[in-house]
Amino acid sequence: MGSVEHPPVSSDPRLERERRILDVLMALRESEVTTYGDVADVAGYPKQSRLVGRLLATTELDVPWWRVVNASGQIVSGHPDEQRELLRSEGVTVVDQRVRNAPIGRFHRPE
């Protein structure tokens, strides 16, 4: 996951945090799997992975939520079967609800 530019747009800190996190999520490429913590870190909010999870659970925007897992690769969304199938459709290896290999991102394991 590369860096993302975050020029301030809102004077409301809550809206600004959400916008920056959404920017990072929307920059995820197909087959790229990352963690809640990595998204928070790139957005400029290190150690706030739960903020990312809350936003993913509550946003009405169409974001690639299935590309985000916990730090150990575990699928922890409210829709684990759907997330697993979406990841597999992008070439990600998922075994026992855990990402084992992904073409791009934190979970990429060169063969």
FIKOLZA-1660 file (N, C-alpha, C; in steps of 0.1 Angstrom, whole numbers, plus 5000, padded with zeros to 4 digits):
% residues 111
   i   px   py   pz ch aa at
   1 5009 4988 5000  A  M  N
   1 5000 5000 5000  A  M CA
   1 5009 5012 5000  A  M  C
   2 5007 5021 4990  A  G  N
   2 5015 5033 4990  A  G CA
   2 5010 5044 4998  A  G  C
   3 5017 5055 4998  A  S  N
   3 5012 5066 5006  A  S CA
   3 5001 5073 4998  A  S  C
   4 4993 5080 5006  A  V  N
   4 4981 5087 5000  A  V CA
   4 4982 5102 5005  A  V  C
   5 4980 5111 4995  A  E  N
   5 4980 5125 4999  A  E CA
   5 4967 5129 5006  A  E  C
   6 4969 5137 5017  A  H  N
   6 4957 5140 5025  A  H CA
   6 4956 5155 5028  A  H  C
   7 4953 5163 5017  A  P  N
   7 4951 5177 5020  A  P CA
   7 4938 5179 5028  A  P  C
   8 4939 5188 5039  A  P  N
   8 4927 5190 5047  A  P CA
   8 4915 5195 5038  A  P  C
   9 4903 5190 5040  A  V  N
   9 4892 5195 5033  A  V CA
   9 4881 5200 5043  A  V  C
  10 4881 5194 5055  A  S  N
  10 4870 5198 5064  A  S CA
  10 4876 5203 5077  A  S  C
  11 4870 5213 5083  A  S  N
  11 4874 5218 5096  A  S CA
  11 4869 5209 5108  A  S  C
  12 4860 5200 5105  A  D  N
  12 4854 5191 5115  A  D CA
  12 4864 5179 5116  A  D  C
  13 4871 5177 5127  A  P  N
  13 4881 5166 5128  A  P CA
  13 4875 5152 5126  A  P  C
  14 4863 5150 5130  A  R  N
  14 4857 5136 5127  A  R CA
  14 4855 5134 5112  A  R  C
  15 4850 5144 5105  A  L  N
  15 4848 5142 5091  A  L CA
  15 4861 5141 5084  A  L  C
  16 4871 5148 5088  A  E  N
  16 4884 5148 5082  A  E CA
  16 4891 5134 5084  A  E  C
  17 4889 5128 5096  A  R  N
  17 4894 5114 5098  A  R CA
  17 4888 5105 5089  A  R  C
  18 4874 5105 5088  A  E  N
  18 4867 5096 5079  A  E CA
  18 4871 5098 5065  A  E  C
  19 4873 5110 5060  A  R  N
  19 4877 5113 5046  A  R CA
  19 4891 5107 5044  A  R  C
  20 4900 5109 5053  A  R  N
  20 4914 5103 5051  A  R CA
  20 4914 5088 5051  A  R  C
  21 4906 5082 5059  A  I  N
  21 4905 5067 5059  A  I CA
  21 4899 5062 5047  A  I  C
  22 4888 5069 5042  A  L  N
  22 4881 5065 5030  A  L CA
  22 4890 5066 5018  A  L  C
  23 4899 5077 5018  A  D  N
  23 4908 5079 5007  A  D CA
  23 4918 5067 5006  A  D  C
  24 4923 5062 5017  A  V  N
  24 4932 5051 5018  A  V CA
  24 4924 5038 5013  A  V  C
  25 4912 5036 5018  A  L  N
  25 4905 5024 5013  A  L CA
  25 4902 5024 4998  A  L  C
  26 4898 5036 4993  A  M  N
  26 4895 5037 4979  A  M CA
  26 4908 5035 4970  A  M  C
  27 4920 5037 4976  A  A  N
  27 4932 5035 4968  A  A CA
  27 4937 5021 4968  A  A  C
  28 4930 5012 4975  A  L  N
  28 4934 4998 4975  A  L CA
  28 4931 4992 4961  A  L  C
  29 4941 4985 4956  A  R  N
  29 4940 4979 4943  A  R CA
  29 4934 4965 4943  A  R  C
  30 4928 4961 4932  A  E  N
  30 4923 4947 4932  A  E CA
  30 4934 4937 4936  A  E  C
  31 4931 4928 4944  A  S  N
  31 4940 4917 4949  A  S CA
  31 4949 4922 4960  A  S  C
  32 4948 4935 4964  A  E  N
  32 4956 4940 4975  A  E CA
  32 4949 4938 4988  A  E  C
  33 4955 4931 4998  A  V  N
  33 4949 4929 5011  A  V CA
  33 4958 4936 5021  A  V  C
  34 4952 4943 5030  A  T  N
  34 4959 4950 5040  A  T CA
  34 4952 4948 5054  A  T  C
  35 4956 4955 5064  A  T  N
  35 4950 4954 5077  A  T CA
  35 4944 4967 5081  A  T  C
  36 4935 4966 5091  A  Y  N
  36 4929 4978 5097  A  Y CA
  36 4939 4987 5102  A  Y  C
  37 4950 4982 5108  A  G  N
  37 4961 4990 5114  A  G CA
  37 4968 4997 5103  A  G  C
  38 4971 4990 5092  A  D  N
  38 4979 4996 5081  A  D CA
  38 4971 5008 5075  A  D  C
  39 4958 5006 5073  A  V  N
  39 4949 5017 5068  A  V CA
  39 4950 5029 5077  A  V  C
  40 4948 5026 5090  A  A  N
  40 4949 5037 5100  A  A CA
  40 4962 5045 5099  A  A  C
  41 4973 5037 5098  A  D  N
  41 4986 5043 5098  A  D CA
  41 4988 5051 5085  A  D  C
  42 4985 5046 5074  A  V  N
  42 4986 5054 5061  A  V CA
  42 4978 5066 5061  A  V  C
  43 4966 5065 5067  A  A  N
  43 4957 5077 5068  A  A CA
  43 4962 5088 5078  A  A  C
  44 4972 5084 5086  A  G  N
  44 4977 5094 5095  A  G CA
  44 4972 5092 5109  A  G  C
  45 4966 5080 5112  A  Y  N
  45 4961 5078 5126  A  Y CA
  45 4966 5065 5131  A  Y  C
  46 4979 5064 5134  A  P  N
  46 4985 5051 5138  A  P CA
  46 4978 5047 5151  A  P  C
  47 4978 5034 5153  A  K  N
  47 4972 5027 5165  A  K CA
  47 4957 5029 5166  A  K  C
  48 4950 5033 5155  A  Q  N
  48 4936 5035 5156  A  Q CA
  48 4928 5026 5146  A  Q  C
  49 4932 5013 5146  A  S  N
  49 4926 5003 5137  A  S CA
  49 4911 5002 5140  A  S  C
  50 4907 5003 5152  A  R  N
  50 4893 5002 5155  A  R CA
  50 4885 5013 5148  A  R  C
  51 4891 5024 5147  A  L  N
  51 4884 5035 5139  A  L CA
  51 4881 5031 5125  A  L  C
  52 4891 5024 5119  A  V  N
  52 4889 5019 5105  A  V CA
  52 4877 5009 5105  A  V  C
  53 4878 4999 5114  A  G  N
  53 4867 4989 5115  A  G CA
  53 4853 4995 5117  A  G  C
  54 4852 5005 5126  A  R  N
  54 4840 5012 5128  A  R CA
  54 4835 5019 5115  A  R  C
  55 4844 5026 5108  A  L  N
  55 4840 5033 5096  A  L CA
  55 4835 5022 5086  A  L  C
  56 4842 5012 5084  A  L  N
  56 4838 5001 5074  A  L CA
  56 4825 4995 5078  A  L  C
  57 4822 4994 5091  A  A  N
  57 4809 4988 5095  A  A CA
  57 4797 4998 5093  A  A  C
  58 4800 5011 5093  A  T  N
  58 4789 5020 5093  A  T CA
  58 4788 5029 5080  A  T  C
  59 4798 5029 5072  A  T  N
  59 4797 5038 5060  A  T CA
  59 4787 5032 5050  A  T  C
  60 4780 5041 5043  A  E  N
  60 4771 5037 5033  A  E CA
  60 4777 5038 5019  A  E  C
  61 4790 5042 5019  A  L  N
  61 4797 5043 5006  A  L CA
  61 4802 5029 5002  A  L  C
  62 4803 5028 4989  A  D  N
  62 4808 5015 4983  A  D CA
  62 4823 5015 4983  A  D  C
  63 4829 5009 4994  A  V  N
  63 4843 5008 4995  A  V CA
  63 4847 4993 4995  A  V  C
  64 4859 4990 4991  A  P  N
  64 4864 4976 4990  A  P CA
  64 4867 4971 5004  A  P  C
  65 4857 4969 5012  A  W  N
  65 4858 4965 5026  A  W CA
  65 4864 4951 5027  A  W  C
  66 4862 4942 5017  A  W  N
  66 4867 4929 5018  A  W CA
  66 4882 4928 5017  A  W  C
  67 4889 4938 5013  A  R  N
  67 4904 4938 5012  A  R CA
  67 4911 4942 5025  A  R  C
  68 4903 4943 5036  A  V  N
  68 4909 4946 5049  A  V CA
  68 4906 4935 5059  A  V  C
  69 4917 4930 5066  A  V  N
  69 4916 4920 5075  A  V CA
  69 4924 4924 5088  A  V  C
  70 4923 4915 5098  A  N  N
  70 4931 4919 5110  A  N CA
  70 4946 4916 5108  A  N  C
  71 4954 4920 5118  A  A  N
  71 4969 4919 5116  A  A CA
  71 4974 4905 5113  A  A  C
  72 4967 4895 5118  A  S  N
  72 4971 4881 5115  A  S CA
  72 4965 4875 5102  A  S  C
  73 4958 4883 5095  A  G  N
  73 4952 4879 5083  A  G CA
  73 4938 4873 5084  A  G  C
  74 4933 4873 5096  A  Q  N
  74 4920 4867 5099  A  Q CA
  74 4908 4876 5094  A  Q  C
  75 4899 4869 5088  A  I  N
  75 4887 4876 5083  A  I CA
  75 4878 4878 5096  A  I  C
  76 4875 4891 5099  A  V  N
  76 4867 4894 5111  A  V CA
  76 4855 4903 5108  A  V  C
  77 4851 4904 5095  A  S  N
  77 4840 4912 5092  A  S CA
  77 4827 4905 5096  A  S  C
  78 4816 4913 5094  A  G  N
  78 4803 4907 5097  A  G CA
  78 4798 4898 5086  A  G  C
  79 4806 4896 5075  A  H  N
  79 4802 4888 5064  A  H CA
  79 4813 4880 5060  A  H  C
  80 4818 4870 5068  A  P  N
  80 4830 4863 5065  A  P CA
  80 4829 4854 5052  A  P  C
  81 4818 4848 5050  A  D  N
  81 4817 4840 5038  A  D CA
  81 4818 4848 5025  A  D  C
  82 4811 4859 5025  A  E  N
  82 4811 4869 5014  A  E CA
  82 4825 4874 5012  A  E  C
  83 4832 4878 5023  A  Q  N
  83 4845 4884 5022  A  Q CA
  83 4855 4874 5016  A  Q  C
  84 4854 4861 5021  A  R  N
  84 4863 4851 5016  A  R CA
  84 4861 4849 5001  A  R  C
  85 4848 4848 4997  A  E  N
  85 4846 4846 4982  A  E CA
  85 4851 4858 4974  A  E  C
  86 4849 4870 4979  A  L  N
  86 4854 4882 4971  A  L CA
  86 4869 4882 4970  A  L  C
  87 4875 4878 4981  A  L  N
  87 4890 4878 4981  A  L CA
  87 4895 4867 4972  A  L  C
  88 4889 4855 4972  A  R  N
  88 4892 4844 4963  A  R CA
  88 4890 4848 4949  A  R  C
  89 4880 4856 4946  A  S  N
  89 4877 4860 4932  A  S CA
  89 4888 4869 4927  A  S  C
  90 4896 4875 4936  A  E  N
  90 4907 4884 4932  A  E CA
  90 4920 4877 4933  A  E  C
  91 4920 4863 4934  A  G  N
  91 4933 4856 4935  A  G CA
  91 4939 4855 4948  A  G  C
  92 4932 4858 4959  A  V  N
  92 4938 4857 4972  A  V CA
  92 4935 4843 4978  A  V  C
  93 4945 4837 4984  A  T  N
  93 4944 4824 4990  A  T CA
  93 4939 4826 5005  A  T  C
  94 4927 4820 5007  A  V  N
  94 4921 4821 5021  A  V CA
  94 4919 4806 5026  A  V  C
  95 4925 4803 5037  A  V  N
  95 4923 4790 5044  A  V CA
  95 4919 4792 5058  A  V  C
  96 4908 4785 5062  A  D  N
  96 4902 4786 5075  A  D CA
  96 4900 4801 5079  A  D  C
  97 4894 4809 5070  A  Q  N
  97 4890 4823 5073  A  Q CA
  97 4903 4832 5076  A  Q  C
  98 4914 4828 5070  A  R  N
  98 4927 4835 5072  A  R CA
  98 4933 4837 5058  A  R  C
  99 4938 4849 5055  A  V  N
  99 4945 4851 5043  A  V CA
  99 4959 4845 5044  A  V  C
 100 4962 4837 5035  A  R  N
 100 4975 4830 5035  A  R CA
 100 4985 4836 5024  A  R  C
 101 4979 4841 5014  A  N  N
 101 4987 4847 5003  A  N CA
 101 4978 4856 4995  A  N  C
 102 4984 4868 4991  A  A  N
 102 4977 4877 4982  A  A CA
 102 4986 4882 4972  A  A  C
 103 4981 4885 4960  A  P  N
 103 4990 4889 4949  A  P CA
 103 4997 4903 4952  A  P  C
 104 4991 4911 4960  A  I  N
 104 4996 4924 4963  A  I CA
 104 4994 4927 4978  A  I  C
 105 5003 4934 4984  A  G  N
 105 5000 4939 4998  A  G CA
 105 5008 4931 5009  A  G  C
 106 5004 4934 5021  A  R  N
 106 5010 4929 5033  A  R CA
 106 5011 4913 5032  A  R  C
 107 5001 4907 5027  A  F  N
 107 5001 4892 5027  A  F CA
 107 5006 4886 5015  A  F  C
 108 5014 4893 5007  A  H  N
 108 5020 4887 4995  A  H CA
 108 5032 4878 4999  A  H  C
 109 5031 4866 4995  A  R  N
 109 5042 4856 4998  A  R CA
 109 5048 4852 4985  A  R  C
 110 5060 4857 4981  A  P  N
 110 5066 4852 4968  A  P CA
 110 5068 4837 4969  A  P  C
 111 5066 4831 4957  A  E  N
 111 5067 4816 4956  A  E CA
 111 5081 4813 4952  A  E  C
% end
